[in-house]
Amino acid sequence: MRLLAEASLILALAIVLGGLVLGLLAGPQHPDDPE
């Protein structure tokens, strides 16, 4: 089960990183956003 857990963690990290990259490529959609 350890392999499955590691795969799930890697998949989750990949999704998060992918979302951040897409967000950066899309550019500042909300420049007034505090974040």
Secondary structure, 3 states (H helix, E strand, C coil): CHHHHHHHHHHHHHHHHHHHHHHHHHCCCCCCCCC
